[in-house]
Amino acid sequence: MDLKPGMRVLDLGCGRAMSSVFLRREFGVEVWATDLWFNASENLQRIRDAGVVDGVFPIHADARSLPFATEFFDAIVSIDSLIYYGTDDHYLNYLARFVKPGGRIGMAQVGLTHEMEDVLPEHLRAWWTEEQLWSFHSAAWWRRHWGRTGIVEVEEADMLSDGWRHWLDWLRVVAPDNATEVGVLEADAGGHLGYVRVVGRRRGEVQLQEPILSVPAQYVKKPLLRGSELD
C-alpha cells in the first residue's frame, strides 16, 4: 500500500494500537486507532508513551457501527481483525464507504493455504473450533469475496512468505503456555495454516448502497380481522 505522510488511515481492529504506532512512525500518516475489545484510554497512554500522540487517535467503536464520515479516510488497514466480521457478504459495501474513491483497503491475517471443505486433517482437530476457525479462509477465497462485489479492484491476494513461522514466533512470545496452538502450527508447518494478505482499491465509478439503519413506518390503528369478517 502506498502510504504517504499526512494521509488519514483507519486502523480497524487495532488491538493495543501497536500497529497504529507503527504506521505513524514508519509512514507519517494520521491514524484513527479503532477497536471494540480494548480500552481507548489505555491505548491513549500507550500512544503517549510511544511519542506519537500528535498523529494517532484512539477510538472505541464496533466495526459494524463506525463513527466516521463518508470518504473520510485515504486508506483502511486491518491486521488480524476481519476474520471476526469481514466474511459477511455485506460488510465490504459498508466499510468501503469510509475510504475515498481510489483509496485502498488492506488486510493481513491468519488464514489457510487452501480451503478445507471436507474432513479436517487430524493434526488440526484438537485446536479447531466452529465458533471461530471456520472463518479462516485462503487468499483465493478473499480475492473472490472482495472481487465479486465490484466495489474494489483486488490488487494483491496472496500468502505471506513463511507467515506460519511469524505466527509461531509471535505465539511463543505472547502465549508460550498455549501448547495446543503451538503444537498445531509446528505439526502443520505451513501445509494448511499461514498468513493471508489482501489489498483492494475502491473503484470510483461504483455507487455504494447506503446501509439500512431504520425503516420508517407510521402506525394506523385498525380493528383485527376475525374469521367471520373474512367471509
PyMOL commands that set and color helices and strands:
alter all, ss='L'
color gray80, all
select helices_A, chain A and resi 18-27+40-49+82-84+91-96+122-124+133-135+139-147+163-174+179-188+227-230
alter helices_A, ss='H'
color red, helices_A
select strands_A, chain A and resi 8-12+30-35+56-60+73-79+99-112+152-159+193-202
alter strands_A, ss='S'
color yellow, strands_A
deselect
rebuild
show_as cartoon
